[in-house]
């Protein structure tokens, strides 16, 4: 029998942002504190996405996602 994870709504939303950060579409700019992330994220049309260098440090960048930001 497979183990089942149960997440609250906030945990699911944050996990969705963590996954979206790794896509070309990225996350809403207000979802990520981009201070000090020069060269790791790029800002386009109100969204932030990882650069090539940022993909190498995706976990560290994702830790800066704002839990209360809208997706």
N, CA, C and O atoms as a MOPAC input file, in Angstrom:
PM7 MOZYME 1SCF
protein

 N      0.84300 1    -1.17400 1     0.00000 1
 C      0.00000 1     0.00000 1     0.00000 1
 C      0.89000 1     1.24000 1     0.00000 1
 O      1.84400 1     1.32100 1     0.77300 1
 N      0.58500 1     2.18500 1    -0.84800 1
 C      1.38800 1     3.40000 1    -0.97700 1
 C      1.08700 1     4.37200 1     0.16000 1
 O     -0.04800 1     4.50000 1     0.61900 1
 N      2.13600 1     5.04500 1     0.59000 1
 C      1.95900 1     6.07000 1     1.62500 1
 C      1.25700 1     7.27500 1     1.01000 1
 O      1.47900 1     7.61200 1    -0.15300 1
 N      0.42500 1     7.90300 1     1.78900 1
 C     -0.34000 1     9.04200 1     1.28600 1
 C      0.05200 1    10.28700 1     2.06300 1
 O      0.08400 1    10.27300 1     3.29300 1
 N      0.34900 1    11.36500 1     1.34500 1
 C      0.66100 1    12.63600 1     1.98300 1
 C     -0.60400 1    13.47200 1     2.04200 1
 O     -1.37400 1    13.52400 1     1.08300 1
 N     -0.80400 1    14.11200 1     3.15200 1
 C     -1.94900 1    15.00500 1     3.29300 1
 C     -1.41400 1    16.40200 1     3.57900 1
 O     -0.66800 1    16.62300 1     4.53300 1
 N     -1.81400 1    17.33000 1     2.73100 1
 C     -1.35500 1    18.70400 1     2.87600 1
 C     -2.55100 1    19.63100 1     3.06700 1
 O     -3.63100 1    19.42800 1     2.51300 1
 N     -2.30800 1    20.64300 1     3.86800 1
 C     -3.31400 1    21.68200 1     4.00500 1
 C     -3.28700 1    22.55700 1     2.76800 1
 O     -2.38800 1    22.43800 1     1.93500 1
 N     -4.26700 1    23.43400 1     2.64800 1
 C     -4.37600 1    24.30100 1     1.47400 1
 C     -3.12900 1    25.17200 1     1.30500 1
 O     -2.65200 1    25.35200 1     0.18400 1
 N     -2.60400 1    25.70800 1     2.39200 1
 C     -1.42100 1    26.56900 1     2.30800 1
 C     -0.19100 1    25.78500 1     1.86000 1
 O      0.60100 1    26.28000 1     1.05900 1
 N     -0.03000 1    24.57900 1     2.36600 1
 C      1.10100 1    23.74500 1     1.95400 1
 C      1.01700 1    23.38900 1     0.47500 1
 O      2.02800 1    23.39500 1    -0.22700 1
 N     -0.19200 1    23.07900 1     0.00000 1
 C     -0.37500 1    22.75200 1    -1.42100 1
 C     -0.06400 1    23.95700 1    -2.29800 1
 O      0.56200 1    23.82100 1    -3.34900 1
 N     -0.50900 1    25.15200 1    -1.85900 1
 C     -0.27900 1    26.35800 1    -2.63500 1
 C      1.21600 1    26.66700 1    -2.71000 1
 O      1.72300 1    27.01200 1    -3.77800 1
 N      1.92300 1    26.54600 1    -1.59100 1
 C      3.35500 1    26.81300 1    -1.57100 1
 C      4.10100 1    25.79100 1    -2.43100 1
 O      5.04400 1    26.14400 1    -3.14100 1
 N      3.68700 1    24.54900 1    -2.36900 1
 C      4.29800 1    23.51900 1    -3.20800 1
 C      4.06600 1    23.82600 1    -4.69400 1
 O      4.95000 1    23.61300 1    -5.52200 1
 N      2.87100 1    24.32800 1    -5.02100 1
 C      2.58900 1    24.72500 1    -6.40500 1
 C      3.49900 1    25.85800 1    -6.86000 1
 O      3.97300 1    25.85900 1    -7.99600 1
 N      3.74600 1    26.83000 1    -5.97100 1
 C      4.66400 1    27.91800 1    -6.30400 1
 C      6.08400 1    27.39400 1    -6.49500 1
 O      6.79200 1    27.83800 1    -7.40000 1
 N      6.50300 1    26.45600 1    -5.65200 1
 C      7.84400 1    25.88700 1    -5.78600 1
 C      8.00800 1    25.19200 1    -7.13500 1
 O      9.06100 1    25.28700 1    -7.76600 1
 N      6.97700 1    24.50400 1    -7.56600 1
 C      7.03300 1    23.85000 1    -8.87600 1
 C      6.97800 1    24.87700 1   -10.00500 1
 O      7.72800 1    24.77200 1   -10.97500 1
 N      6.09400 1    25.87100 1    -9.88300 1
 C      5.95800 1    26.89500 1   -10.92400 1
 C      7.24000 1    27.68900 1   -11.10100 1
 O      7.56400 1    28.10200 1   -12.21500 1
 N      7.97200 1    27.90700 1   -10.02100 1
 C      9.23300 1    28.64600 1   -10.09700 1
 C     10.19100 1    27.98800 1   -11.08000 1
 O     11.00200 1    28.66500 1   -11.71100 1
 N     10.09700 1    26.68800 1   -11.20700 1
 C     11.00200 1    25.92100 1   -12.07200 1
 C     10.54200 1    25.87900 1   -13.53100 1
 O     11.19100 1    25.24700 1   -14.36400 1
 N      9.43100 1    26.54600 1   -13.84700 1
 C      8.92800 1    26.57100 1   -15.22500 1
 C      9.24800 1    27.90300 1   -15.89000 1
 O      9.64400 1    28.85500 1   -15.21800 1
 N      9.07800 1    27.97400 1   -17.20800 1
 C      9.28800 1    29.23700 1   -17.92300 1
 C      8.30400 1    30.30200 1   -17.48300 1
 O      8.64100 1    31.48600 1   -17.47600 1
 N      7.09200 1    29.90700 1   -17.11400 1
 C      6.08300 1    30.87400 1   -16.67700 1
 C      6.46000 1    31.51400 1   -15.34500 1
 O      6.10300 1    32.66500 1   -15.09400 1
 N      7.16700 1    30.79800 1   -14.49800 1
 C      7.61000 1    31.33500 1   -13.22300 1
 C      6.47400 1    31.56500 1   -12.24500 1
 O      5.42500 1    30.92500 1   -12.32000 1
 N      6.70500 1    32.49900 1   -11.32100 1
 C      5.74300 1    32.80900 1   -10.26300 1
 C      5.44200 1    34.30000 1   -10.28500 1
 O      6.23000 1    35.07600 1   -10.82500 1
 N      4.31200 1    34.71700 1    -9.70700 1
 C      4.04100 1    36.15400 1    -9.60900 1
 C      5.18900 1    36.84500 1    -8.86800 1
 O      5.72300 1    36.29800 1    -7.90300 1
 N      5.56300 1    38.02800 1    -9.31100 1
 C      6.70300 1    38.73800 1    -8.72700 1
 C      6.55800 1    38.92300 1    -7.22300 1
 O      7.55000 1    38.89100 1    -6.49600 1
 N      5.32700 1    39.11800 1    -6.75100 1
 C      5.13600 1    39.33800 1    -5.31800 1
 C      5.30000 1    38.06100 1    -4.49100 1
 O      5.31200 1    38.11700 1    -3.26200 1
 N      5.42500 1    36.92000 1    -5.15400 1
 C      5.57400 1    35.64900 1    -4.45100 1
 C      7.00100 1    35.37400 1    -4.00300 1
 O      7.23900 1    34.45600 1    -3.21800 1
 N      7.95500 1    36.16200 1    -4.49500 1
 C      9.35800 1    35.86200 1    -4.22900 1
 C     10.10400 1    37.13100 1    -3.85900 1
 O     10.03100 1    38.13400 1    -4.56900 1
 N     10.82000 1    37.08200 1    -2.74800 1
 C     11.70100 1    38.17800 1    -2.35800 1
 C     12.97500 1    38.03200 1    -3.18500 1
 O     13.83500 1    37.21300 1    -2.86000 1
 N     13.10200 1    38.82200 1    -4.25100 1
 C     14.19900 1    38.67900 1    -5.19500 1
 C     15.43900 1    39.48100 1    -4.81500 1
 O     16.42800 1    39.46300 1    -5.54700 1
 N     15.40400 1    40.18500 1    -3.68500 1
 C     16.59200 1    40.92400 1    -3.25100 1
 C     17.76000 1    39.96700 1    -3.06200 1
 O     17.64000 1    38.96000 1    -2.36500 1
 N     18.87900 1    40.28200 1    -3.68100 1
 C     20.06600 1    39.45700 1    -3.56400 1
 C     20.08100 1    38.25400 1    -4.48400 1
 O     20.97100 1    37.41000 1    -4.38300 1
 N     19.10900 1    38.16100 1    -5.38200 1
 C     19.05700 1    37.02600 1    -6.30700 1
 C     19.45700 1    37.42800 1    -7.72800 1
 O     19.06400 1    36.78800 1    -8.70300 1
 N     20.24600 1    38.50200 1    -7.82300 1
 C     20.69400 1    38.96200 1    -9.14400 1
 C     21.38600 1    37.82300 1    -9.89000 1
 O     22.26300 1    37.14800 1    -9.34900 1
 N     20.98100 1    37.62700 1   -11.12400 1
 C     21.54900 1    36.57500 1   -11.94400 1
 C     20.90100 1    35.21800 1   -11.75600 1
 O     21.16700 1    34.29200 1   -12.52200 1
 N     20.04700 1    35.08900 1   -10.74000 1
 C     19.38700 1    33.80800 1   -10.49100 1
 C     17.93500 1    33.80100 1   -10.94400 1
 O     17.38400 1    32.74800 1   -11.26400 1
 N     17.31300 1    34.98000 1   -10.97000 1
 C     15.93300 1    35.09900 1   -11.44500 1
 C     15.83800 1    36.24400 1   -12.43700 1
 O     16.62400 1    37.19100 1   -12.39500 1
 N     14.86900 1    36.14300 1   -13.32400 1
 C     14.61400 1    37.24000 1   -14.25400 1
 C     13.15700 1    37.64700 1   -14.14400 1
 O     12.27700 1    36.81700 1   -13.91400 1
 N     12.91700 1    38.94000 1   -14.31100 1
 C     11.58600 1    39.52500 1   -14.17200 1
 C     11.02900 1    39.80100 1   -15.56100 1
 O     11.63200 1    40.53100 1   -16.34700 1
 N      9.86200 1    39.20800 1   -15.86100 1
 C      9.18000 1    39.44200 1   -17.13200 1
 C      7.69000 1    39.49400 1   -16.90800 1
 O      7.09700 1    38.57200 1   -16.34800 1
 N      7.08500 1    40.58900 1   -17.35300 1
 C      5.62000 1    40.74000 1   -17.31700 1
 C      5.01600 1    40.43700 1   -15.94900 1
 O      3.99600 1    39.75400 1   -15.85200 1
 N      5.64600 1    40.94500 1   -14.89600 1
 C      5.10600 1    40.77100 1   -13.56300 1
 C      5.36000 1    39.41400 1   -12.93600 1
 O      4.78700 1    39.08800 1   -11.89600 1
 N      6.22400 1    38.61400 1   -13.57000 1
 C      6.52200 1    37.27500 1   -13.05100 1
 C      8.03000 1    37.09800 1   -12.94100 1
 O      8.79400 1    37.76000 1   -13.64300 1
 N      8.44700 1    36.21500 1   -12.06800 1
 C      9.85900 1    35.87700 1   -11.89600 1
 C     10.06500 1    34.41900 1   -12.26000 1
 O      9.28700 1    33.54900 1   -11.86900 1
 N     11.11200 1    34.16900 1   -13.00700 1
 C     11.46500 1    32.79100 1   -13.34200 1
 C     12.97000 1    32.62800 1   -13.16200 1
 O     13.71600 1    33.60600 1   -13.13200 1
 N     13.39300 1    31.39000 1   -13.04500 1
 C     14.80900 1    31.10000 1   -12.83700 1
 C     15.61000 1    31.29000 1   -14.11400 1
 O     15.14600 1    30.97300 1   -15.20900 1
 N     16.82000 1    31.81100 1   -13.95900 1
 C     17.76500 1    31.85500 1   -15.06500 1
 C     18.46000 1    30.48800 1   -15.11300 1
 O     18.18400 1    29.62200 1   -14.28300 1
 N     19.34900 1    30.30100 1   -16.07300 1
 C     20.10700 1    29.04600 1   -16.13700 1
 C     20.89200 1    28.86100 1   -14.83800 1
 O     20.89600 1    27.77100 1   -14.26500 1
 N     21.55200 1    29.91800 1   -14.37700 1
 C     22.30000 1    29.83700 1   -13.11200 1
 C     21.35600 1    29.57900 1   -11.94200 1
 O     21.70000 1    28.84200 1   -11.01800 1
 N     20.17100 1    30.18100 1   -11.97700 1
 C     19.19400 1    29.98600 1   -10.91300 1
 C     18.68600 1    28.56800 1   -10.82500 1
 O     18.34800 1    28.09400 1    -9.74100 1
 N     18.62900 1    27.88700 1   -11.95000 1
 C     18.16700 1    26.49100 1   -11.93800 1
 C     19.10900 1    25.60500 1   -11.13600 1
 O     18.68700 1    24.61900 1   -10.53200 1
 N     20.39000 1    25.96500 1   -11.13500 1
 C     21.36500 1    25.18500 1   -10.36800 1
 C     21.15800 1    25.36300 1    -8.86600 1
 O     21.55500 1    24.50800 1    -8.07400 1
 N     20.53800 1    26.46900 1    -8.47900 1
 C     20.29100 1    26.77500 1    -7.06800 1
 C     18.79600 1    26.89000 1    -6.78200 1
 O     18.38800 1    27.64300 1    -5.89800 1
 N     17.98400 1    26.15100 1    -7.52100 1
 C     16.52200 1    26.27400 1    -7.44600 1
 C     15.99200 1    26.06200 1    -6.03500 1
 O     15.09000 1    26.78500 1    -5.61300 1
 N     16.51700 1    25.10500 1    -5.29800 1
 C     16.02200 1    24.86100 1    -3.94300 1
 C     16.26600 1    26.05500 1    -3.03700 1
 O     15.39400 1    26.43500 1    -2.25600 1
 N     17.44200 1    26.64300 1    -3.13600 1
 C     17.76600 1    27.80400 1    -2.31400 1
 C     16.89000 1    28.99600 1    -2.68000 1
 O     16.45100 1    29.73100 1    -1.79500 1
 N     16.63100 1    29.19900 1    -3.96600 1
 C     15.75800 1    30.29100 1    -4.40000 1
 C     14.33900 1    30.03300 1    -3.91300 1
 O     13.68000 1    30.95500 1    -3.43200 1
 N     13.85900 1    28.80900 1    -4.02700 1
 C     12.49700 1    28.46600 1    -3.62600 1
 C     12.26200 1    28.70700 1    -2.13900 1
 O     11.13000 1    28.96500 1    -1.73100 1
 N     13.29700 1    28.62900 1    -1.33500 1
 C     13.15100 1    28.87300 1     0.10200 1
 C     12.75300 1    30.31900 1     0.39200 1
 O     12.31200 1    30.62500 1     1.50000 1
 N     12.90300 1    31.21300 1    -0.58900 1
 C     12.56200 1    32.62300 1    -0.39200 1
 C     11.14900 1    32.95000 1    -0.85000 1
 O     10.74400 1    34.11200 1    -0.81900 1
 N     10.39700 1    31.94900 1    -1.27200 1
 C      9.00800 1    32.18400 1    -1.65900 1
 C      8.22500 1    32.67600 1    -0.46400 1
 O      8.40400 1    32.19500 1     0.65500 1
 N      7.36000 1    33.63300 1    -0.70600 1
 C      6.53300 1    34.22100 1     0.35500 1
 C      5.30300 1    33.34200 1     0.56700 1
 O      4.51900 1    33.15100 1    -0.36200 1
 N      5.12300 1    32.80800 1     1.76700 1
 C      3.99100 1    31.90600 1     2.00800 1
 C      2.63000 1    32.53300 1     1.77700 1
 O      1.68500 1    31.82200 1     1.43500 1
 N      2.49900 1    33.83500 1     1.95200 1
 C      1.18100 1    34.46200 1     1.83400 1
 C      0.89000 1    35.04200 1     0.46100 1
 O     -0.18400 1    35.60700 1     0.25600 1
 N      1.81800 1    34.92100 1    -0.49000 1
 C      1.61200 1    35.48400 1    -1.82400 1
 C      0.57800 1    34.67800 1    -2.60200 1
 O      0.41500 1    33.47800 1    -2.38500 1
 N     -0.10400 1    35.34300 1    -3.49400 1
 C     -1.09000 1    34.66200 1    -4.34100 1
 C     -0.39500 1    33.99300 1    -5.50400 1
 O      0.62100 1    34.48700 1    -5.99500 1
 N     -0.93800 1    32.86500 1    -5.95200 1
 C     -0.38400 1    32.17900 1    -7.11900 1
 C     -1.05300 1    32.61900 1    -8.38600 1
 O     -0.70800 1    32.14000 1    -9.46600 1

